[in-house]
Amino acid sequence: VSSEKGGESRVRTNRSKLASDASPVIEAFEKAGLIVVVRDQEGREDSVELVHDSVVRDWVLLQNWLEQDRQFLLWRQRLDDNIAEWEKRRDDHALLLRGSALEEAQRLKGERRADLNDAERAFIEASAKVEHDKGTQERRRTGRNRFIVAVLAALLTAAVIVAYSAYRNASLARIEANEEVAIGSLRALNTAEITYKA
């Protein structure tokens, strides 16, 4: 059943997309004439479909179930669309869930695991793994950057200390040289004075 804003309608879906424990329900509904199970032309996969839209329209209890679960069903349809696209381009990690969409999927997987099929759970797990790996890489990159900044800060501090020490030593040397000149000048003046007095 496809749950749209305008109401529900029947759709054909692959049996593998249904929850793994749905087999007894499918068999009971098939025996009751409510659904049709069709094998594809290659005989590999069963598809399941309601026999008629009137099943959705006239079965009040089913309508109530669908109304209660509308948000989950809409979310699950979006998830299945994402999975279909991801399966076409399996190596494209950009199609996996991230951020708040991944958080919501993990929450729903925890709350409604039995309502998800194997492909949906695998997609959520693959998304979580890629997100975790990205986080690990980011933490490593951040750690490396912090180490580099710390080394550069230490080198800069050492360079400032060496430069200050060299400046201080040069200043002291100039002061000592000036003192020597002054002392030499005073001695020369004293000698000249003594010679002049004599």
N, CA and C atoms as an extended XYZ file, in Angstrom:
594
Properties=species:S:1:pos:R:3:atomname:S:1:resname:S:1:resid:I:1 pbc="F F F"
N         0.852       -1.168        0.000 N   VAL     1
C         0.000        0.000        0.000 CA  VAL     1
C         0.894        1.227        0.000 C   VAL     1
N         0.612        2.152       -0.894 N   SER     2
C         1.345        3.409       -0.953 CA  SER     2
C         0.535        4.442       -0.191 C   SER     2
N         1.182        5.103        0.776 N   SER     3
C         0.480        6.067        1.614 CA  SER     3
C         0.863        7.467        1.197 C   SER     3
N         0.004        8.101        0.447 N   GLU     4
C         0.233        9.464       -0.023 CA  GLU     4
C        -0.668       10.409        0.756 C   GLU     4
N        -0.460       11.711        0.576 N   LYS     5
C        -1.278       12.691        1.286 CA  LYS     5
C        -2.746       12.590        0.871 C   LYS     5
N        -2.996       12.239       -0.379 N   GLY     6
C        -4.365       12.154       -0.876 CA  GLY     6
C        -5.041       10.849       -0.544 C   GLY     6
N        -4.363        9.916        0.096 N   GLY     7
C        -4.952        8.638        0.460 CA  GLY     7
C        -4.046        7.494        0.064 C   GLY     7
N        -4.514        6.280        0.344 N   GLU     8
C        -3.715        5.088        0.070 CA  GLU     8
C        -4.128        4.472       -1.260 C   GLU     8
N        -3.189        3.830       -1.887 N   SER     9
C        -3.492        3.078       -3.099 CA  SER     9
C        -2.632        1.831       -3.095 C   SER     9
N        -3.040        0.847       -3.823 N   ARG    10
C        -2.283       -0.398       -3.853 CA  ARG    10
C        -1.098       -0.263       -4.794 C   ARG    10
N        -0.026       -0.911       -4.436 N   VAL    11
C         1.168       -0.976       -5.284 CA  VAL    11
C         1.718       -2.381       -5.195 C   VAL    11
N         2.433       -2.767       -6.228 N   ARG    12
C         3.103       -4.062       -6.227 CA  ARG    12
C         4.481       -3.863       -5.607 C   ARG    12
N         4.834       -4.768       -4.728 N   THR    13
C         6.153       -4.686       -4.102 CA  THR    13
C         6.801       -6.057       -4.073 C   THR    13
N         8.115       -6.057       -4.114 N   ASN    14
C         8.847       -7.326       -4.021 CA  ASN    14
C         8.709       -7.875       -2.608 C   ASN    14
N         8.538       -9.163       -2.537 N   ARG    15
C         8.360       -9.811       -1.235 CA  ARG    15
C         9.577       -9.572       -0.338 C   ARG    15
N        10.748       -9.468       -0.928 N   SER    16
C        11.972       -9.269       -0.148 CA  SER    16
C        11.982       -7.906        0.553 C   SER    16
N        11.139       -6.970        0.089 N   LYS    17
C        11.077       -5.654        0.717 CA  LYS    17
C        10.177       -5.635        1.936 C   LYS    17
N         9.464       -6.713        2.176 N   LEU    18
C         8.589       -6.799        3.342 CA  LEU    18
C         9.387       -7.325        4.532 C   LEU    18
N         8.890       -7.087        5.711 N   ALA    19
C         9.571       -7.564        6.917 CA  ALA    19
C         9.766       -9.069        6.819 C   ALA    19
N        10.884       -9.530        7.353 N   SER    20
C        11.245      -10.935        7.219 CA  SER    20
C        10.234      -11.876        7.881 C   SER    20
N         9.511      -11.393        8.887 N   ASP    21
C         8.529      -12.253        9.559 CA  ASP    21
C         7.115      -12.093        8.986 C   ASP    21
N         6.995      -11.522        7.779 N   ALA    22
C         5.683      -11.275        7.171 CA  ALA    22
C         5.132      -12.487        6.425 C   ALA    22
N         5.908      -13.534        6.238 N   SER    23
C         5.465      -14.690        5.440 CA  SER    23
C         4.134      -15.283        5.895 C   SER    23
N         3.899      -15.528        7.184 N   PRO    24
C         2.600      -16.097        7.584 CA  PRO    24
C         1.427      -15.185        7.233 C   PRO    24
N         1.621      -13.879        7.362 N   VAL    25
C         0.556      -12.925        7.033 CA  VAL    25
C         0.289      -12.949        5.530 C   VAL    25
N         1.365      -12.973        4.743 N   ILE    26
C         1.213      -13.006        3.282 CA  ILE    26
C         0.440      -14.256        2.861 C   ILE    26
N         0.809      -15.398        3.430 N   GLU    27
C         0.123      -16.654        3.083 CA  GLU    27
C        -1.352      -16.612        3.484 C   GLU    27
N        -1.652      -16.077        4.661 N   ALA    28
C        -3.052      -15.995        5.121 CA  ALA    28
C        -3.852      -15.053        4.233 C   ALA    28
N        -3.274      -13.903        3.874 N   PHE    29
C        -3.975      -12.948        3.011 CA  PHE    29
C        -4.159      -13.518        1.606 C   PHE    29
N        -3.184      -14.278        1.138 N   GLU    30
C        -3.303      -14.892       -0.189 CA  GLU    30
C        -4.436      -15.922       -0.183 C   GLU    30
N        -4.515      -16.744        0.853 N   LYS    31
C        -5.588      -17.747        0.963 CA  LYS    31
C        -6.963      -17.079        1.065 C   LYS    31
N        -7.003      -15.906        1.719 N   ALA    32
C        -8.272      -15.194        1.881 CA  ALA    32
C        -8.648      -14.413        0.622 C   ALA    32
N        -7.754      -14.388       -0.382 N   GLY    33
C        -8.056      -13.690       -1.632 CA  GLY    33
C        -7.868      -12.185       -1.552 C   GLY    33
N        -7.114      -11.706       -0.557 N   LEU    34
C        -6.897      -10.268       -0.408 CA  LEU    34
C        -5.671       -9.774       -1.175 C   LEU    34
N        -4.717      -10.669       -1.375 N   ILE    35
C        -3.509      -10.303       -2.118 CA  ILE    35
C        -3.208      -11.354       -3.170 C   ILE    35
N        -2.369      -10.940       -4.111 N   VAL    36
C        -1.911      -11.840       -5.162 CA  VAL    36
C        -0.389      -11.893       -5.060 C   VAL    36
N         0.158      -13.093       -5.114 N   VAL    37
C         1.609      -13.269       -5.116 CA  VAL    37
C         1.992      -13.715       -6.515 C   VAL    37
N         2.867      -12.930       -7.159 N   VAL    38
C         3.251      -13.198       -8.547 CA  VAL    38
C         4.761      -13.363       -8.607 C   VAL    38
N         5.201      -14.420       -9.304 N   ARG    39
C         6.625      -14.633       -9.495 CA  ARG    39
C         7.045      -13.917      -10.772 C   ARG    39
N         8.247      -13.276      -10.736 N   ASP    40
C         8.696      -12.552      -11.930 CA  ASP    40
C         8.999      -13.520      -13.066 C   ASP    40
N         9.238      -13.008      -14.272 N   GLN    41
C         9.412      -13.836      -15.469 CA  GLN    41
C        10.591      -14.786      -15.357 C   GLN    41
N        11.623      -14.376      -14.641 N   GLU    42
C        12.784      -15.247      -14.468 CA  GLU    42
C        12.561      -16.248      -13.344 C   GLU    42
N        11.462      -16.092      -12.607 N   GLY    43
C        11.144      -17.016      -11.529 CA  GLY    43
C        12.021      -16.838      -10.303 C   GLY    43
N        12.607      -15.649      -10.138 N   ARG    44
C        13.527      -15.434       -9.030 CA  ARG    44
C        12.869      -14.797       -7.814 C   ARG    44
N        11.945      -13.869       -8.027 N   GLU    45
C        11.447      -13.108       -6.890 CA  GLU    45
C         9.937      -12.947       -6.966 C   GLU    45
N         9.297      -13.103       -5.811 N   ASP    46
C         7.852      -12.921       -5.718 CA  ASP    46
C         7.525      -11.453       -5.528 C   ASP    46
N         6.417      -11.037       -6.176 N   SER    47
C         5.861       -9.710       -5.925 CA  SER    47
C         4.525       -9.916       -5.239 C   SER    47
N         4.172       -8.969       -4.382 N   VAL    48
C         2.927       -9.050       -3.622 CA  VAL    48
C         2.126       -7.798       -3.930 C   VAL    48
N         0.803       -7.993       -4.172 N   GLU    49
C        -0.053       -6.849       -4.470 CA  GLU    49
C        -1.465       -7.147       -3.960 C   GLU    49
N        -2.124       -6.091       -3.430 N   LEU    50
C        -3.524       -6.241       -3.065 CA  LEU    50
C        -4.336       -6.515       -4.327 C   LEU    50
N        -5.393       -7.298       -4.222 N   VAL    51
C        -6.162       -7.665       -5.413 CA  VAL    51
C        -6.893       -6.476       -6.027 C   VAL    51
N        -7.254       -5.488       -5.195 N   HIS    52
C        -8.014       -4.365       -5.738 CA  HIS    52
C        -7.917       -3.186       -4.771 C   HIS    52
N        -8.043       -1.958       -5.317 N   ASP    53
C        -8.024       -0.762       -4.472 CA  ASP    53
C        -9.164       -0.766       -3.458 C   ASP    53
N       -10.227       -1.492       -3.759 N   SER    54
C       -11.371       -1.524       -2.837 CA  SER    54
C       -10.987       -2.162       -1.504 C   SER    54
N        -9.961       -3.009       -1.493 N   VAL    55
C        -9.510       -3.606       -0.227 CA  VAL    55
C        -9.064       -2.490        0.711 C   VAL    55
N        -8.322       -1.542        0.179 N   VAL    56
C        -7.855       -0.413        0.994 CA  VAL    56
C        -9.031        0.502        1.326 C   VAL    56
N        -9.859        0.773        0.331 N   ARG    57
C       -10.959        1.726        0.494 CA  ARG    57
C       -12.031        1.204        1.458 C   ARG    57
N       -12.356       -0.085        1.414 N   ASP    58
C       -13.480       -0.623        2.173 CA  ASP    58
C       -13.091       -1.314        3.486 C   ASP    58
N       -11.849       -1.623        3.683 N   TRP    59
C       -11.432       -2.311        4.906 CA  TRP    59
C       -11.082       -1.254        5.949 C   TRP    59
N       -12.022       -0.959        6.818 N   VAL    60
C       -11.905        0.126        7.793 CA  VAL    60
C       -10.741       -0.113        8.756 C   VAL    60
N       -10.587       -1.318        9.216 N   LEU    61
C        -9.498       -1.613       10.151 CA  LEU    61
C        -8.131       -1.347        9.488 C   LEU    61
N        -7.992       -1.733        8.233 N   LEU    62
C        -6.745       -1.460        7.506 CA  LEU    62
C        -6.529        0.047        7.368 C   LEU    62
N        -7.582        0.778        7.074 N   GLN    63
C        -7.461        2.244        6.993 CA  GLN    63
C        -7.002        2.832        8.324 C   GLN    63
N        -7.537        2.330        9.426 N   ASN    64
C        -7.122        2.811       10.750 CA  ASN    64
C        -5.650        2.508       11.004 C   ASN    64
N        -5.222        1.303       10.649 N   TRP    65
C        -3.804        0.941       10.832 CA  TRP    65
C        -2.914        1.869       10.015 C   TRP    65
N        -3.314        2.098        8.775 N   LEU    66
C        -2.519        2.955        7.891 CA  LEU    66
C        -2.467        4.387        8.421 C   LEU    66
N        -3.592        4.877        8.934 N   GLU    67
C        -3.626        6.238        9.476 CA  GLU    67
C        -2.718        6.363       10.700 C   GLU    67
N        -2.757        5.364       11.565 N   GLN    68
C        -1.901        5.383       12.751 CA  GLN    68
C        -0.411        5.347       12.381 C   GLN    68
N        -0.105        4.692       11.301 N   ASP    69
C         1.290        4.482       10.893 CA  ASP    69
C         1.718        5.363        9.729 C   ASP    69
N         0.910        6.365        9.381 N   ARG    70
C         1.159        7.164        8.170 CA  ARG    70
C         2.580        7.722        8.112 C   ARG    70
N         3.049        8.354        9.199 N   GLN    71
C         4.381        8.973        9.184 CA  GLN    71
C         5.473        7.929        8.969 C   GLN    71
N         5.338        6.802        9.656 N   PHE    72
C         6.322        5.730        9.475 CA  PHE    72
C         6.290        5.196        8.047 C   PHE    72
N         5.089        5.013        7.501 N   LEU    73
C         4.974        4.485        6.136 CA  LEU    73
C         5.551        5.453        5.098 C   LEU    73
N         5.299        6.750        5.291 N   LEU    74
C         5.860        7.750        4.372 CA  LEU    74
C         7.391        7.764        4.477 C   LEU    74
N         7.897        7.705        5.714 N   TRP    75
C         9.345        7.660        5.914 CA  TRP    75
C         9.926        6.413        5.237 C   TRP    75
N         9.244        5.300        5.399 N   ARG    76
C         9.734        4.040        4.830 CA  ARG    76
C         9.727        4.087        3.294 C   ARG    76
N         8.737        4.741        2.690 N   GLN    77
C         8.721        4.879        1.230 CA  GLN    77
C         9.916        5.709        0.758 C   GLN    77
N        10.210        6.800        1.480 N   ARG    78
C        11.393        7.611        1.118 CA  ARG    78
C        12.666        6.793        1.277 C   ARG    78
N        12.726        6.015        2.356 N   LEU    79
C        13.895        5.160        2.583 CA  LEU    79
C        14.051        4.159        1.445 C   LEU    79
N        12.961        3.532        1.033 N   ASP    80
C        13.021        2.548       -0.060 CA  ASP    80
C        13.439        3.202       -1.378 C   ASP    80
N        13.019        4.444       -1.617 N   ASP    81
C        13.466        5.173       -2.811 CA  ASP    81
C        14.975        5.403       -2.755 C   ASP    81
N        15.465        5.792       -1.566 N   ASN    82
C        16.912        5.985       -1.390 CA  ASN    82
C        17.676        4.691       -1.617 C   ASN    82
N        17.135        3.599       -1.096 N   ILE    83
C        17.791        2.296       -1.249 CA  ILE    83
C        17.858        1.901       -2.715 C   ILE    83
N        16.764        2.102       -3.438 N   ALA    84
C        16.738        1.740       -4.861 CA  ALA    84
C        17.814        2.511       -5.628 C   ALA    84
N        17.937        3.794       -5.346 N   GLU    85
C        18.947        4.618       -6.021 CA  GLU    85
C        20.354        4.182       -5.611 C   GLU    85
N        20.538        3.887       -4.337 N   TRP    86
C        21.847        3.456       -3.829 CA  TRP    86
C        22.257        2.119       -4.443 C   TRP    86
N        21.298        1.212       -4.603 N   GLU    87
C        21.613       -0.090       -5.195 CA  GLU    87
C        22.016        0.039       -6.659 C   GLU    87
N        21.511        1.057       -7.350 N   LYS    88
C        21.925        1.302       -8.739 CA  LYS    88
C        23.372        1.762       -8.790 C   LYS    88
N        23.762        2.606       -7.812 N   ARG    89
C        25.119        3.166       -7.780 CA  ARG    89
C        25.734        2.866       -6.411 C   ARG    89
N        26.023        1.615       -6.182 N   ARG    90
C        26.409        1.106       -4.858 CA  ARG    90
C        27.602        1.818       -4.231 C   ARG    90
N        28.533        2.289       -5.008 N   ASP    91
C        29.726        2.905       -4.425 CA  ASP    91
C        29.541        4.374       -4.090 C   ASP    91
N        28.383        4.926       -4.353 N   ASP    92
C        28.169        6.350       -4.121 CA  ASP    92
C        27.719        6.588       -2.682 C   ASP    92
N        28.694        6.884       -1.816 N   HIS    93
C        28.395        7.104       -0.401 CA  HIS    93
C        27.545        8.361       -0.182 C   HIS    93
N        27.491        9.232       -1.174 N   ALA    94
C        26.680       10.452       -1.039 CA  ALA    94
C        25.193       10.111       -0.940 C   ALA    94
N        24.798        8.930       -1.383 N   LEU    95
C        23.393        8.531       -1.336 CA  LEU    95
C        22.997        7.921        0.003 C   LEU    95
N        23.969        7.661        0.853 N   LEU    96
C        23.668        7.103        2.170 CA  LEU    96
C        23.109        8.189        3.088 C   LEU    96
N        22.469        7.750        4.136 N   LEU    97
C        21.882        8.682        5.105 CA  LEU    97
C        22.986        9.346        5.919 C   LEU    97
N        22.746       10.612        6.280 N   ARG    98
C        23.697       11.370        7.106 CA  ARG    98
C        22.930       12.249        8.068 C   ARG    98
N        23.617       12.725        9.064 N   GLY    99
C        23.067       13.732        9.970 CA  GLY    99
C        21.747       13.334       10.593 C   GLY    99
N        20.786       14.244       10.554 N   SER   100
C        19.501       14.012       11.224 CA  SER   100
C        18.707       12.888       10.559 C   SER   100
N        18.874       12.712        9.245 N   ALA   101
C        18.167       11.610        8.564 CA  ALA   101
C        18.686       10.265        9.081 C   ALA   101
N        19.989       10.169        9.307 N   LEU   102
C        20.569        8.931        9.845 CA  LEU   102
C        20.136        8.733       11.296 C   LEU   102
N        20.108        9.801       12.071 N   GLU   103
C        19.665        9.695       13.465 CA  GLU   103
C        18.229        9.184       13.537 C   GLU   103
N        17.361        9.726       12.667 N   GLU   104
C        15.967        9.284       12.644 CA  GLU   104
C        15.878        7.810       12.247 C   GLU   104
N        16.655        7.421       11.234 N   ALA   105
C        16.633        6.029       10.776 CA  ALA   105
C        17.115        5.078       11.874 C   ALA   105
N        18.154        5.467       12.584 N   GLN   106
C        18.660        4.611       13.664 CA  GLN   106
C        17.642        4.511       14.804 C   GLN   106
N        16.973        5.621       15.096 N   ARG   107
C        15.932        5.603       16.128 CA  ARG   107
C        14.799        4.661       15.723 C   ARG   107
N        14.330        4.804       14.480 N   LEU   108
C        13.227        3.956       14.011 CA  LEU   108
C        13.662        2.498       13.905 C   LEU   108
N        14.899        2.271       13.534 N   LYS   109
C        15.407        0.898       13.472 CA  LYS   109
C        15.393        0.279       14.865 C   LYS   109
N        15.734        1.077       15.870 N   GLY   110
C        15.697        0.577       17.239 CA  GLY   110
C        14.274        0.329       17.723 C   GLY   110
N        13.378        1.229       17.375 N   GLU   111
C        11.994        1.131       17.843 CA  GLU   111
C        11.168        0.121       17.045 C   GLU   111
N        11.463        0.010       15.732 N   ARG   112
C        10.583       -0.781       14.860 CA  ARG   112
C        11.360       -1.765       14.002 C   ARG   112
N        12.385       -2.353       14.569 N   ARG   113
C        13.255       -3.279       13.835 CA  ARG   113
C        12.452       -4.354       13.084 C   ARG   113
N        11.439       -4.908       13.725 N   ALA   114
C        10.658       -5.984       13.106 CA  ALA   114
C         9.871       -5.496       11.897 C   ALA   114
N         9.601       -4.187       11.813 N   ASP   115
C         8.846       -3.638       10.688 CA  ASP   115
C         9.724       -3.319        9.486 C   ASP   115
N        11.033       -3.442        9.641 N   LEU   116
C        11.965       -3.156        8.545 CA  LEU   116
C        12.446       -4.457        7.929 C   LEU   116
N        12.674       -4.414        6.616 N   ASN   117
C        13.196       -5.611        5.961 CA  ASN   117
C        14.725       -5.600        6.005 C   ASN   117
N        15.322       -6.675        5.532 N   ASP   118
C        16.783       -6.822        5.593 CA  ASP   118
C        17.496       -5.715        4.825 C   ASP   118
N        16.975       -5.340        3.652 N   ALA   119
C        17.614       -4.300        2.838 CA  ALA   119
C        17.585       -2.952        3.559 C   ALA   119
N        16.482       -2.653        4.215 N   GLU   120
C        16.369       -1.382        4.936 CA  GLU   120
C        17.343       -1.338        6.113 C   GLU   120
N        17.397       -2.443        6.863 N   ARG   121
C        18.336       -2.488        7.997 CA  ARG   121
C        19.779       -2.399        7.498 C   ARG   121
N        20.089       -3.088        6.405 N   ALA   122
C        21.455       -3.060        5.861 CA  ALA   122
C        21.833       -1.654        5.391 C   ALA   122
N        20.881       -0.959        4.774 N   PHE   123
C        21.134        0.405        4.296 CA  PHE   123
C        21.418        1.348        5.471 C   PHE   123
N        20.628        1.228        6.524 N   ILE   124
C        20.831        2.068        7.708 CA  ILE   124
C        22.185        1.743        8.339 C   ILE   124
N        22.523        0.464        8.423 N   GLU   125
C        23.812        0.058        9.006 CA  GLU   125
C        24.982        0.535        8.149 C   GLU   125
N        24.854        0.455        6.823 N   ALA   126
C        25.917        0.943        5.933 CA  ALA   126
C        26.083        2.450        6.097 C   ALA   126
N        24.970        3.158        6.227 N   SER   127
C        25.022        4.608        6.440 CA  SER   127
C        25.731        4.933        7.744 C   SER   127
N        25.389        4.193        8.803 N   ALA   128
C        26.001        4.432       10.114 CA  ALA   128
C        27.494        4.139       10.079 C   ALA   128
N        27.885        3.092        9.357 N   LYS   129
C        29.307        2.731        9.275 CA  LYS   129
C        30.096        3.828        8.564 C   LYS   129
N        29.575        4.307        7.436 N   VAL   130
C        30.269        5.366        6.690 CA  VAL   130
C        30.348        6.631        7.536 C   VAL   130
N        29.258        6.966        8.230 N   GLU   131
C        29.251        8.155        9.092 CA  GLU   131
C        30.268        7.995       10.225 C   GLU   131
N        30.329        6.800       10.810 N   HIS   132
C        31.303        6.538       11.880 CA  HIS   132
C        32.726        6.652       11.347 C   HIS   132
N        32.972        6.068       10.163 N   ASP   133
C        34.312        6.139        9.556 CA  ASP   133
C        34.704        7.582        9.263 C   ASP   133
N        33.745        8.390        8.789 N   LYS   134
C        34.029        9.810        8.533 CA  LYS   134
C        34.374       10.518        9.830 C   LYS   134
N        33.645       10.210       10.890 N   GLY   135
C        33.917       10.806       12.197 CA  GLY   135
C        35.300       10.431       12.696 C   GLY   135
N        35.676        9.170       12.502 N   THR   136
C        37.003        8.710       12.909 CA  THR   136
C        38.081        9.442       12.122 C   THR   136
N        37.896        9.559       10.818 N   GLN   137
C        38.868       10.284        9.984 CA  GLN   137
C        38.953       11.746       10.403 C   GLN   137
N        37.811       12.353       10.708 N   GLU   138
C        37.792       13.760       11.116 CA  GLU   138
C        38.518       13.935       12.448 C   GLU   138
N        38.290       12.991       13.377 N   ARG   139
C        38.996       13.082       14.664 CA  ARG   139
C        40.500       12.925       14.466 C   ARG   139
N        40.902       12.022       13.577 N   ARG   140
C        42.341       11.867       13.295 CA  ARG   140
C        42.908       13.143       12.683 C   ARG   140
N        42.175       13.695       11.718 N   ARG   141
C        42.623       14.924       11.059 CA  ARG   141
C        42.723       16.069       12.073 C   ARG   141
N        41.736       16.176       12.950 N   THR   142
C        41.746       17.207       13.985 CA  THR   142
C        42.930       16.992       14.926 C   THR   142
N        43.181       15.737       15.293 N   GLY   143
C        44.318       15.426       16.161 CA  GLY   143
C        45.642       15.802       15.505 C   GLY   143
N        45.777       15.470       14.220 N   ARG   144
C        47.002       15.839       13.478 CA  ARG   144
C        47.147       17.351       13.418 C   ARG   144
N        46.058       18.049       13.125 N   ASN   145
C        46.110       19.513       13.048 CA  ASN   145
C        46.500       20.130       14.386 C   ASN   145
N        45.956       19.600       15.472 N   ARG   146
C        46.310       20.109       16.794 CA  ARG   146
C        47.783       19.861       17.088 C   ARG   146
N        48.284       18.692       16.698 N   PHE   147
C        49.697       18.371       16.914 CA  PHE   147
C        50.578       19.343       16.128 C   PHE   147
N        50.205       19.578       14.877 N   ILE   148
C        50.984       20.503       14.037 CA  ILE   148
C        50.971       21.903       14.636 C   ILE   148
N        49.814       22.366       15.094 N   VAL   149
C        49.721       23.691       15.710 CA  VAL   149
C        50.581       23.744       16.970 C   VAL   149
N        50.557       22.681       17.771 N   ALA   150
C        51.360       22.649       18.996 CA  ALA   150
C        52.853       22.700       18.666 C   ALA   150
N        53.277       21.936       17.645 N   VAL   151
C        54.694       21.943       17.241 CA  VAL   151
C        55.078       23.327       16.728 C   VAL   151
N        54.223       23.918       15.885 N   LEU   152
C        54.521       25.262       15.369 CA  LEU   152
C        54.578       26.294       16.494 C   LEU   152
N        53.671       26.176       17.460 N   ALA   153
C        53.682       27.101       18.603 CA  ALA   153
C        54.967       26.941       19.406 C   ALA   153
N        55.396       25.691       19.605 N   ALA   154
C        56.643       25.442       20.345 CA  ALA   154
C        57.837       26.004       19.579 C   ALA   154
N        57.866       25.797       18.256 N   LEU   155
C        58.961       26.327       17.444 CA  LEU   155
C        58.965       27.849       17.452 C   LEU   155
N        57.791       28.446       17.375 N   LEU   156
C        57.697       29.904       17.410 CA  LEU   156
C        58.170       30.429       18.764 C   LEU   156
N        57.761       29.774       19.835 N   THR   157
C        58.202       30.174       21.174 CA  THR   157
C        59.720       30.076       21.280 C   THR   157
N        60.285       28.977       20.797 N   ALA   158
C        61.743       28.797       20.834 CA  ALA   158
C        62.431       29.883       19.999 C   ALA   158
N        61.859       30.200       18.838 N   ALA   159
C        62.461       31.228       17.981 CA  ALA   159
C        62.421       32.595       18.664 C   ALA   159
N        61.308       32.899       19.338 N   VAL   160
C        61.188       34.173       20.053 CA  VAL   160
C        62.210       34.224       21.187 C   VAL   160
N        62.368       33.134       21.914 N   ILE   161
C        63.337       33.090       23.014 CA  ILE   161
C        64.752       33.276       22.484 C   ILE   161
N        65.096       32.581       21.403 N   VAL   162
C        66.435       32.705       20.806 CA  VAL   162
C        66.651       34.127       20.300 C   VAL   162
N        65.642       34.700       19.642 N   ALA   163
C        65.774       36.062       19.118 CA  ALA   163
C        65.926       37.057       20.255 C   ALA   163
N        65.141       36.893       21.308 N   TYR   164
C        65.248       37.794       22.456 CA  TYR   164
C        66.620       37.663       23.113 C   TYR   164
N        67.070       36.438       23.261 N   SER   165
C        68.389       36.202       23.868 CA  SER   165
C        69.489       36.842       23.027 C   SER   165
N        69.393       36.689       21.713 N   ALA   166
C        70.397       37.292       20.825 CA  ALA   166
C        70.329       38.816       20.914 C   ALA   166
N        69.129       39.361       20.946 N   TYR   167
C        68.956       40.810       21.067 CA  TYR   167
C        69.536       41.296       22.390 C   TYR   167
N        69.234       40.580       23.471 N   ARG   168
C        69.720       40.946       24.802 CA  ARG   168
C        71.241       40.884       24.850 C   ARG   168
N        71.800       39.801       24.285 N   ASN   169
C        73.265       39.670       24.272 CA  ASN   169
C        73.902       40.788       23.453 C   ASN   169
N        73.285       41.124       22.318 N   ALA   170
C        73.810       42.208       21.486 CA  ALA   170
C        73.724       43.535       22.227 C   ALA   170
N        72.600       43.747       22.939 N   SER   171
C        72.438       44.991       23.716 CA  SER   171
C        73.478       45.066       24.819 C   SER   171
N        73.693       43.956       25.509 N   LEU   172
C        74.704       43.926       26.570 CA  LEU   172
C        76.097       44.176       25.995 C   LEU   172
N        76.352       43.599       24.836 N   ALA   173
C        77.662       43.803       24.200 CA  ALA   173
C        77.841       45.269       23.830 C   ALA   173
N        76.779       45.927       23.319 N   ARG   174
C        76.876       47.356       22.984 CA  ARG   174
C        77.102       48.199       24.234 C   ARG   174
N        76.369       47.825       25.295 N   ILE   175
C        76.535       48.567       26.546 CA  ILE   175
C        77.964       48.423       27.065 C   ILE   175
N        78.469       47.173       27.022 N   GLU   176
C        79.849       46.946       27.473 CA  GLU   176
C        80.839       47.695       26.589 C   GLU   176
N        80.584       47.693       25.289 N   ALA   177
C        81.481       48.409       24.372 CA  ALA   177
C        81.430       49.900       24.657 C   ALA   177
N        80.231       50.437       24.898 N   ASN   178
C        80.091       51.858       25.212 CA  ASN   178
C        80.786       52.188       26.544 C   ASN   178
N        80.636       51.259       27.517 N   GLU   179
C        81.322       51.467       28.793 CA  GLU   179
C        82.840       51.493       28.603 C   GLU   179
N        83.329       50.562       27.773 N   GLU   180
C        84.775       50.502       27.497 CA  GLU   180
C        85.245       51.820       26.862 C   GLU   180
N        84.432       52.311       25.904 N   VAL   181
C        84.788       53.569       25.232 CA  VAL   181
C        84.784       54.705       26.254 C   VAL   181
N        83.738       54.720       27.101 N   ALA   182
C        83.628       55.777       28.109 CA  ALA   182
C        84.794       55.700       29.090 C   ALA   182
N        85.110       54.467       29.537 N   ILE   183
C        86.238       54.289       30.457 CA  ILE   183
C        87.531       54.721       29.782 C   ILE   183
N        87.676       54.333       28.522 N   GLY   184
C        88.876       54.736       27.772 CA  GLY   184
C        88.946       56.242       27.636 C   GLY   184
N        87.791       56.878       27.391 N   SER   185
C        87.770       58.337       27.261 CA  SER   185
C        88.105       58.991       28.588 C   SER   185
N        87.581       58.469       29.669 N   LEU   186
C        87.876       59.017       30.982 CA  LEU   186
C        89.367       58.865       31.316 C   LEU   186
N        89.912       57.728       30.990 N   ARG   187
C        91.342       57.517       31.232 CA  ARG   187
C        92.167       58.510       30.414 C   ARG   187
N        91.725       58.686       29.175 N   ALA   188
C        92.462       59.617       28.316 CA  ALA   188
C        92.366       61.024       28.890 C   ALA   188
N        91.193       61.396       29.375 N   LEU   189
C        91.020       62.713       29.968 CA  LEU   189
C        91.866       62.847       31.248 C   LEU   189
N        91.855       61.807       32.058 N   ASN   190
C        92.667       61.836       33.265 CA  ASN   190
C        94.151       61.972       32.928 C   ASN   190
N        94.577       61.250       31.968 N   THR   191
C        95.980       61.328       31.550 CA  THR   191
C        96.269       62.712       31.019 C   THR   191
N        95.385       63.263       30.237 N   ALA   192
C        95.586       64.605       29.666 CA  ALA   192
C        95.579       65.634       30.787 C   ALA   192
N        94.752       65.485       31.768 N   GLU   193
C        94.667       66.398       32.876 CA  GLU   193
C        95.932       66.354       33.694 C   GLU   193
N        96.408       65.153       33.943 N   ILE   194
C        97.618       64.987       34.731 CA  ILE   194
C        98.787       65.600       33.967 C   ILE   194
N        98.842       65.399       32.701 N   THR   195
C        99.908       65.951       31.872 CA  THR   195
C        99.765       67.453       31.825 C   THR   195
N        98.618       67.955       31.772 N   TYR   196
C        98.376       69.392       31.693 CA  TYR   196
C        98.755       70.074       33.016 C   TYR   196
N        98.490       69.449       34.127 N   LYS   197
C        98.809       70.008       35.420 CA  LYS   197
C       100.316       69.964       35.648 C   LYS   197
N       100.917       69.065       35.116 N   ALA   198
C       102.337       68.917       35.358 CA  ALA   198
C       103.062       69.833       34.462 C   ALA   198
